Amino acid sequence: MPDETNHSPVRPVFYVSDGTGITAETIGHSLLTQFVGFRFVTDRIPFVDSVEKARQTVAEVMRAGEQHGYRPIVVSSCVDASINAVLAESGALILDVFAPFIAPMEVELGVARESRVGRAHGMVDFDTYHRRINAMNFALAHDDGIALNYDEADVILVAVSRAGKTPTCVYLALHYGIRAANYPLTEEDLESDRLPPRLRPYRSKLYGLTIDPQRLHQIRQERRPNSHYAKLETCRSEVAAAETMLRMERIPILSTTHASIEEISSRILEDLDINREMF
């Protein structure tokens, strides 16, 4: 019988790839967000690079269909036709993320594609690899004001504690090679409507994040339950003071309350006019 918990059908979705599965999962997730009234249970199955692994995947997909009572959905970025043929034996809805684009590209370029496994997220060259690693090391070294020399920073995120600075810095480093630092505004900083002195020389690199106080209260409660730090009134006061400071100083500001890390990062790059391709 279909799983009707919470009155919403549960549809099993698999992101299947002959590589990391990042492409399939990213595209698949974007598709799923367009449909309301469903609950999707998802699983990523990477490195399906042989017919044997494809058959193992088929068995897993079919078990999920029987468990939930609904036809599974498979979002595939596998490039080998024989592997995709095996996946189709599962009876699932197969969404090949490359299929709609390959034929038009072949016609336009006048050549047939080369179906090479793992190319989408292979190591293109050592320069881009090291740029990502160096950016990640920079983000960790400059997390929460640990290091305060921002001369080499591409961007400095400014916000109260737990507003989303760290995960955004990590995402910018890993996906764009951006050297992102973050500075947590303390109670002492918030006593003034001016930027902290150590940030003023880097005004062009600053970007402010804010968050709904109620949401901030929930996040801080999980970290330090029933503390002054987590009190709703503390959250309201800090957010209000931070927003006042950032607006007075004409620093761009974005709310993270309902935004994904991907959206936050894209907005930051656009607003600061940083043009960097995703790796």
N, C-alpha and C positions, 0 to 999 in steps of 0.2 A: 504493500500500500504506500502511496506517496506520503512523505513526511510533511504534515501540515502544522507543525509547531508554530505558534504565534500567527496562525492563519496565513502563512506565506509559504508557498512551495519552495523546496530546496532543490536547486539544480546543480549537479556536479559538473565542475569545469576543470579541464586539465590544460596546462600550458606545456606543450611538448616540443622539444628542440633537439637537434643534433649537436648543439653547442651549449651555452650557458642557460638559455631559456629567457634571457633578459628581454630580448625583442618580443617574443611571443607574449610574455607576461605583461609588458608595458602596453602593447596594443590591445591585448585581451582585456586588461583592466579598464582601459579607456572605453571599450565597447560595453562592458557590463554596467558601467556607471550611467549609461543612457537608458537603462531599463529599471523602472521602479515596480514594487509589488512582488519582487522575487528576493529570495535569499540564495546566494551562490556560495557553495563550498568549493574552494579552489585548491589545486595542487600543481606544483611545477615539477616536471620530470625532465631534467637536462641530460645531455650526452646520449641520446637515443640515436646512435650512429651505426647500428647494424640491424639486420632483419630479426635476429634473435632478441635484441633489446626491444624492438618494436612489438614483437609478439608478447613479451612480458608486460609491456605497457597496455596492450589490448586487453589482456586478462584483468589488469587493475581497473581499467576504464569500465569494463563490463560488470565487474563486481560492484563498482560504485553505482552503476545504473540500476542494478538489482536492489541494492540497499536503499536507495532513495526513491525508487519507483518512477524515475524520469529518465528520458534519453539524455545521456551525457553530451557535453559540448567539449570538443577538442580544438584548441587554438594551436596550430602547428607552424613552426618555422623551419621544419626539416626540408632540405633541398633535394634529397635522394628520392626519386620517384618510386622506387621499390619499397622504401620505408613508408611513404605516404599511402601506398596501396595496401600495405599490411594494416596500417592504422584505420583505414576505411572499413576493415573487416569487423571492427568493434561495433558497428551500427550507430556510432555516435555522429552528431553533426560535426563535420570536419571543416574548420575554417583555416585555409591555407593563407597565411598573411602575405606571401609573395605572389600568389597566383594572379591577382587582378592586375599586377604591374609588369610581370615578366614579358608577356607577349607584346604589349605596346612599346616597351623599351627595346625589345629585339628588332621590331619593325623600324623604330626611330634611328637606332644605331647601326642597323644593318648587319648585326652579328648575333649569334646565339649565345646565351649565357653559359658560363662555366659553373656547374653545380659543385662547389667546393665546400665541404663541411667545415663549420666553425669560423668561416671568414668574417662574419658580421662583428664578432667580438674578439677576433684574433689580435695579437700584438702587432700593430702596424709598423712601429719602429721604436727604437729605444728612447728617442727623444721625448715622444709623447708619454711613454711609460714612466720615465723619470720625472716628467713634469707633474704627473698625477701623484706620484709618491712624494715628491718634494712639497707639493701643495698640501697633501694630507699631513705630513710632518709639521708644516707651518701652522695648519689649523689646530693641531693638538698642542703645539708649543704656545700658541696664542689664545688658548681657550680660557674664557672667564678671567681675562686680565692676568694670566700667569706671566706672560712676557709682554712688555709694553713698548717695545721698539717696533713701530708700525711702518718703517720706511719702505719695506718691501711688500707691504700688503696691497692687494688689488681692491679690497673692500673691508670695511670694519663695521660689523653689526653692533648696534647699540640698543640696549633694552634692559628692562628689569629682569631679575632672575626667573628662569623657567618660562620665558616667552618664546622659545624656539630657536635661540641663537646657535647653539652647538650643532644640532642635526642639520641646520641649513648650511653651516660652514663646511661640515663633512661632505654634504651632497655637492656643494660647489667645487670642492677639491677633487672628489672622486670622478665626477662626471664632466667637469669643465677645466680641471687643472687650475682653478682660481685659488689664489692665496688669500684666504678669508680669515680674518681675526674677529674676535668678539669681545666687547667690553660690557660687563654687567654694571648697571647703575646702582650704586649703594644708597643707603639712607642719607649718608653725608653728601653724596653728589646731588641728591634730589632736594636738598635744602636751598639750592640756588636754581634760578631759571636760566643759568648760563652753562655752557658745556664745561665739563671738567677740564682743567688746564692741559692735561696730558693729551687730550683729544683735539684741541684747537688747531694744532699745526696740520692736522690731517682732515680738515673739514670736507674736502672734495671726495674723500673716500668713505665718508660716513653714511650709514643707512640705518634708519630706526625701525624697530619692530615693536608692535604693541599687541595687546591681547585683552579680551573681555575679562574683567575682574572676577566674575563668577567662575569662568573656566580656569583662570589662574589659581583661584582658591582650591578648586578640585585637584589640580596638578600638584600644588604644594602640600595639600593634605596627604596625598599618597607618599610624599617624600618625608615630610616632618609633621605627622598628625598632631593637631591641637596645639601647635606652636604659635607664637606671635607672628612668625614668618608666614604662616599659612592662614591666619585670620582673614576673613573677608574684608574687614575694614582696612587692614594693612594693604591688601591687594588693591583695593579701590584707591587708597591714598597714593601708593607708589605709581600705579598706572596713570592716574591723573597728573601727578607731578612730572612724570617722564614725558607724557604727551605735550604738556605745556612747554617744557624745555625744548623738545625737538621742534615744535612749531615756532617758538620764539627764535630759534637759531636757524630756521628754514632748512631743516634736515628732512629729506624725504622719509615718509613713514608708511608702514603697511601693517595691517592687522593680520595676525596669524590664526585667529580664532577658528575660522572656517576654511582656511586655505591649506592645500597640500604643500609639502616641501618642494615639489616640482614647480608649482605655481609661484610660490614665494621666490624661489631661485630665479625663475624666468623674469619676474617683475623687477627684481634687483638688477639683473644684467641689463634689462631694457632701460630702466630709469637712470642708471649710472653710465649708460652708453658703453658697456663692455661687450665687445663682439668676440665671442669665443665659441667655436664649434663643440658640440658634445662628442666625447670619445666613444 
